[in-house]
Amino acid sequence: MGWSFPVLLTVLCAQLSAGVPDGADIQVIDVLSLQDSKQSVAAVEKLSGSLSALSDIYVVSTFRLPVKMGGVLFGLYSKQDNRKYLEVAVMGKISKVLVRYVKADGKVHTVNLQNSNLADGRTHSIIVRLGGLQRSNMHVELYADCRLADSSQGVPSLVPLPREAEMVEIRHGQKSYARLQGAVESLRLALGGSVAKAGALTDCPFQGDSSAYNSVSGDVQSILGEHTKALIGQLIIFNQVLGELRQDIREQVKEMSLIRNTILECQVCGFHEPQSRCSPNPCYKGVSCMDSLQYPGYTCGPCPPGTTGNGTHCKDIDECELQPCYSPGACVNTMGGFSCKPCPPGLWGAPLAGTGLDYVKTHKQQCADIDECVDLPDACASNSVCINTV
């Protein structure tokens, strides 16, 4: 049977005006009153059954935290590997309530519920609603001081608790909050029921009841048909994609901010093209210079022949110390080399000059006697005998 838009509005208005009865009576677990392991195991068994059968559970608490302080308020953990089955923490510094739990793939998922300034030294009450537990995706809502503060839709579902209830540990933040000069005045788990009934545990006079809207939503789905269900499913997926995209954009903004700050710091320090350390040349005159990545940023070539040093500082080698000339007094040391004076009168030898110790070791000045009796025909008078001397 088809429904026109006016008729549909009439049906919806009639259901809202008639009102839908409150959900079934809720079961309440007073976490702070659990005294021994037997009571804790019984509470875990009751909670485990509720997670597999009910649509909604609530974490209801009244507490007080000093300014910008926080910590874990309630948690369910594995005694074997400390896995977080469910954890609710108040983060005063960033004004958030974090809901952490393990997903089907074994990884921990975190739901950030914002706009909750709960760490200011005053007493506050919160209700954390986990709804849609029997669906593929659930929704999480945070009520702070009887008002809806934030919600997250289409988040992964909780995994079932282990069958062995004794392997699950219930923890609360009563002692840790007391160490911070705060207090956990009450902490309860409300299993099933509505937000209004959960609010009654902390004196929150809610005017409406979410169960009525859930009932109307079911009627709307039956009226509008499978196409609307599919559209709603697509919208939920689209909302998830938008959430992931929003997170990616936040990360990109952080990275861009880091890059911008780095560039600004480089500009302050002198962000320009690297200048060669070889201009002007820091090496000894005539010695080649090469840029280097090692300190001091350049490398000098070897000192010129006839000198010794590290390329930056070079000093002359005194070749005369090895006595390359005919007599020690005949050697003249020069910058980068040496030279020998001519041979003494009456002696003949080729001139000698050179550079470096290696040259001195292989070259010596040779001065030989001149035979004047041969070279000078009239050295002696006629009919006399000429005898050459050194």
TORLODREN-806165 format. One record per residue (C-alpha): residue in three letters; x, y, z. Coordinates in steps of 0.5 Angstrom, whole numbers, padded with zeros to 4 digits, always signed. Example, Ala and Ser with C-alpha at 12.3 -4.5 7.8 and 13.67 -1.06 7.14 Angstrom:
2
ALA+0025-0009+0016
SER+0027-0002+0014
***
This chain:
390
MET+0000+0000+0000
GLY+0003+0007-0002
TRP+0003+0013+0003
SER+0003+0020+0001
PHE+0007+0025+0005
PRO+0001+0028+0008
VAL-0001+0021+0011
LEU+0006+0020+0013
LEU+0006+0026+0017
THR+0000+0025+0020
VAL+0002+0018+0022
LEU+0008+0020+0025
CYS+0005+0026+0029
ALA+0000+0021+0032
GLN+0005+0016+0034
LEU+0009+0022+0038
SER+0003+0025+0041
ALA+0001+0018+0043
GLY+0007+0017+0046
VAL+0011+0010+0047
PRO+0012+0007+0053
ASP+0019+0007+0057
GLY+0023+0001+0055
ALA+0023-0005+0060
ASP+0026-0004+0067
ILE+0033-0003+0067
GLN+0038-0008+0071
VAL+0043-0004+0075
ILE+0050-0006+0077
ASP+0054-0002+0082
VAL+0061-0002+0081
LEU+0064+0001+0087
SER+0060-0004+0091
LEU+0063-0010+0088
GLN+0067-0013+0094
ASP+0070-0019+0092
SER+0072-0023+0086
LYS+0065-0027+0086
GLN+0061-0021+0086
SER+0066-0019+0080
VAL+0065-0025+0076
ALA+0057-0025+0077
ALA+0057-0017+0075
VAL+0061-0019+0069
GLU+0056-0025+0067
LYS+0051-0020+0067
LEU+0054-0015+0063
SER+0056-0020+0058
GLY+0049-0023+0057
SER+0047-0016+0056
LEU+0052-0014+0051
SER+0049-0020+0047
ALA+0042-0019+0048
LEU+0040-0011+0049
SER+0041-0005+0045
ASP+0043+0000+0050
ILE+0048+0000+0056
TYR+0050+0006+0060
VAL+0056+0008+0064
VAL+0053+0013+0069
SER+0057+0016+0074
THR+0058+0022+0079
PHE+0065+0025+0080
ARG+0070+0031+0082
LEU+0076+0032+0078
PRO+0081+0038+0080
VAL+0083+0043+0074
LYS+0086+0040+0068
MET+0087+0033+0071
GLY+0084+0026+0069
GLY+0084+0019+0068
VAL+0081+0012+0067
LEU+0074+0012+0070
PHE+0071+0005+0069
GLY+0074-0001+0065
LEU+0074-0008+0063
TYR+0080-0012+0062
SER+0083-0018+0060
LYS+0087-0021+0066
GLN+0091-0025+0061
ASP+0094-0020+0056
ASN+0091-0013+0059
ARG+0086-0013+0053
LYS+0081-0007+0053
TYR+0074-0010+0052
LEU+0071-0003+0054
GLU+0075+0003+0058
VAL+0072+0010+0059
ALA+0077+0016+0061
VAL+0076+0023+0063
MET+0082+0027+0060
GLY+0081+0034+0063
LYS+0087+0037+0059
ILE+0084+0037+0053
SER+0076+0037+0055
LYS+0074+0030+0052
VAL+0072+0023+0054
LEU+0075+0018+0051
VAL+0071+0011+0050
ARG+0076+0005+0048
TYR+0075-0002+0046
VAL+0077-0007+0042
LYS+0075-0009+0035
ALA+0073-0015+0032
ASP+0080-0015+0028
GLY+0084-0014+0035
LYS+0086-0007+0035
VAL+0083-0002+0040
HIS+0078+0003+0037
THR+0078+0010+0041
VAL+0072+0015+0040
ASN+0073+0022+0042
LEU+0067+0025+0045
GLN+0068+0033+0046
ASN+0066+0039+0049
SER+0066+0036+0056
ASN+0069+0041+0061
LEU+0069+0036+0067
ALA+0075+0038+0070
ASP+0074+0044+0074
GLY+0074+0042+0081
ARG+0067+0041+0081
THR+0062+0035+0082
HIS+0059+0033+0075
SER+0055+0027+0072
ILE+0056+0024+0066
ILE+0052+0018+0062
VAL+0056+0015+0057
ARG+0051+0011+0052
LEU+0053+0005+0048
GLY+0047+0004+0043
GLY+0046+0000+0037
LEU+0049-0006+0040
GLN+0046-0011+0036
ARG+0048-0008+0029
SER+0054-0008+0025
ASN+0055-0001+0027
MET+0053+0002+0034
HIS+0053+0010+0036
VAL+0056+0013+0043
GLU+0053+0019+0046
LEU+0056+0023+0052
TYR+0051+0027+0057
ALA+0054+0031+0061
ASP+0050+0034+0067
CYS+0044+0032+0064
ARG+0045+0035+0057
LEU+0047+0032+0051
ALA+0055+0034+0050
ASP+0057+0030+0044
SER+0056+0024+0040
SER+0059+0019+0035
GLN+0055+0015+0030
GLY+0057+0009+0026
VAL+0063+0007+0030
PRO+0065-0001+0030
SER+0061-0005+0035
LEU+0064-0008+0041
VAL+0067-0015+0041
PRO+0063-0020+0046
LEU+0066-0022+0053
PRO+0070-0028+0054
ARG+0065-0034+0056
GLU+0070-0035+0062
ALA+0068-0029+0066
GLU+0073-0030+0071
MET+0078-0028+0066
VAL+0075-0021+0066
GLU+0077-0016+0071
ILE+0073-0010+0073
ARG+0077-0003+0075
HIS+0075+0004+0077
GLY+0078+0010+0078
GLN+0076+0011+0085
LYS+0083+0011+0088
SER+0087+0014+0083
TYR+0082+0020+0083
ALA+0082+0021+0090
ARG+0090+0021+0089
LEU+0089+0027+0085
GLN+0085+0030+0090
GLY+0078+0029+0087
ALA+0073+0023+0088
VAL+0068+0018+0085
GLU+0062+0019+0088
SER+0058+0014+0084
LEU+0059+0009+0078
ARG+0054+0005+0076
LEU+0052+0000+0069
ALA+0045+0001+0067
LEU+0043-0005+0062
GLY+0038-0004+0058
GLY+0032+0002+0058
SER+0032+0009+0056
VAL+0036+0015+0057
ALA+0031+0018+0062
LYS+0031+0012+0066
ALA+0039+0012+0066
GLY+0039+0019+0068
ALA+0034+0018+0074
LEU+0040+0014+0077
THR+0044+0021+0077
ASP+0038+0025+0078
CYS+0037+0028+0071
PRO+0030+0030+0070
PHE+0030+0028+0062
GLN+0024+0030+0059
GLY+0024+0025+0053
ASP+0026+0018+0052
SER+0030+0016+0046
SER+0026+0009+0046
ALA+0020+0013+0043
TYR+0024+0015+0038
ASN+0027+0009+0037
SER+0020+0006+0036
VAL+0018+0011+0031
SER+0024+0010+0027
GLY+0023+0003+0026
ASP+0016+0005+0024
VAL+0018+0010+0019
GLN+0023+0004+0016
SER+0017-0001+0015
ILE+0013+0005+0012
LEU+0019+0007+0007
GLY+0021+0001+0005
GLU+0028-0003+0004
HIS+0030+0003-0001
THR+0030+0008+0005
LYS+0034+0003+0009
ALA+0039+0002+0004
LEU+0040+0010+0003
ILE+0041+0011+0011
GLY+0046+0005+0010
GLN+0050+0009+0005
LEU+0049+0016+0009
ILE+0052+0012+0015
ILE+0058+0010+0011
PHE+0059+0017+0008
ASN+0059+0019+0015
GLN+0064+0015+0017
VAL+0068+0017+0011
LEU+0067+0024+0012
GLY+0070+0022+0019
GLU+0076+0019+0017
LEU+0077+0025+0012
ARG+0077+0030+0017
GLN+0082+0026+0021
ASP+0087+0026+0015
ILE+0086+0033+0014
ARG+0088+0034+0021
GLU+0094+0030+0020
GLN+0096+0034+0014
VAL+0095+0041+0017
LYS+0099+0039+0023
GLU+0105+0037+0018
MET+0104+0043+0014
SER+0105+0047+0020
LEU+0111+0043+0022
ILE+0114+0044+0015
ARG+0112+0052+0015
ASN+0116+0053+0022
THR+0122+0049+0020
ILE+0122+0054+0014
LEU+0121+0060+0018
GLU+0127+0057+0023
CYS+0131+0056+0017
GLN+0130+0063+0014
VAL+0132+0066+0021
CYS+0139+0062+0021
GLY+0140+0064+0013
PHE+0136+0060+0008
HIS+0140+0061+0002
GLU+0144+0057-0003
PRO+0150+0054+0000
GLN+0157+0058-0001
SER+0163+0055-0003
ARG+0168+0055+0003
CYS+0174+0055-0003
SER+0172+0062-0005
PRO+0176+0066-0003
ASN+0182+0060-0003
PRO+0184+0058+0004
CYS+0189+0054+0002
TYR+0197+0056+0001
LYS+0198+0060-0005
GLY+0198+0055-0011
VAL+0195+0049-0007
SER+0188+0047-0010
CYS+0182+0047-0006
MET+0176+0042-0006
ASP+0169+0043-0002
SER+0168+0038+0003
LEU+0162+0035+0007
GLN+0167+0034+0013
TYR+0169+0040+0018
PRO+0172+0045+0016
GLY+0168+0044+0009
TYR+0174+0044+0005
THR+0180+0040+0003
CYS+0187+0043+0001
GLY+0191+0039-0004
PRO+0199+0037-0003
CYS+0204+0043-0002
PRO+0208+0045-0008
PRO+0215+0042-0009
GLY+0220+0044-0004
THR+0215+0045+0001
THR+0212+0041+0007
GLY+0206+0042+0011
ASN+0198+0040+0011
GLY+0196+0044+0004
THR+0193+0050+0009
HIS+0200+0052+0012
CYS+0207+0050+0008
LYS+0214+0051+0009
ASP+0220+0051+0005
ILE+0225+0045+0006
ASP+0232+0047+0006
GLU+0235+0042+0001
CYS+0242+0045+0003
GLU+0242+0040+0009
LEU+0244+0034+0005
GLN+0250+0038+0002
PRO+0248+0037-0005
CYS+0254+0042-0007
TYR+0261+0041-0008
SER+0262+0045-0001
PRO+0257+0047+0004
GLY+0258+0054+0003
ALA+0257+0053-0004
CYS+0249+0052-0003
VAL+0244+0057-0003
ASN+0237+0055-0001
THR+0231+0058-0004
MET+0224+0058-0003
GLY+0222+0052-0006
GLY+0229+0049-0008
PHE+0236+0051-0008
SER+0242+0052-0013
CYS+0250+0051-0012
LYS+0255+0057-0013
PRO+0260+0056-0019
CYS+0266+0051-0018
PRO+0272+0054-0015
PRO+0277+0057-0020
GLY+0281+0052-0023
LEU+0276+0047-0023
TRP+0270+0046-0027
GLY+0263+0043-0027
ALA+0256+0044-0029
PRO+0251+0048-0026
LEU+0246+0045-0021
ALA+0240+0047-0018
GLY+0233+0043-0016
THR+0227+0043-0012
GLY+0226+0038-0007
LEU+0229+0032-0002
ASP+0228+0027-0008
TYR+0232+0031-0013
VAL+0238+0032-0008
LYS+0239+0025-0006
THR+0240+0023-0014
HIS+0244+0029-0016
LYS+0250+0032-0013
GLN+0255+0038-0016
GLN+0261+0035-0019
CYS+0267+0040-0020
ALA+0273+0037-0024
ASP+0280+0040-0024
ILE+0282+0044-0030
ASP+0289+0041-0034
GLU+0292+0048-0035
CYS+0298+0044-0039
VAL+0293+0042-0044
ASP+0288+0048-0044
LEU+0293+0053-0044
PRO+0299+0052-0049
ASP+0303+0057-0047
ALA+0302+0056-0040
CYS+0310+0055-0039
ALA+0316+0057-0043
SER+0319+0054-0049
ASN+0323+0048-0047
SER+0320+0047-0040
VAL+0316+0041-0037
CYS+0308+0043-0035
ILE+0306+0040-0029
ASN+0298+0040-0027
THR+0296+0041-0020
VAL+0290+0042-0017
***
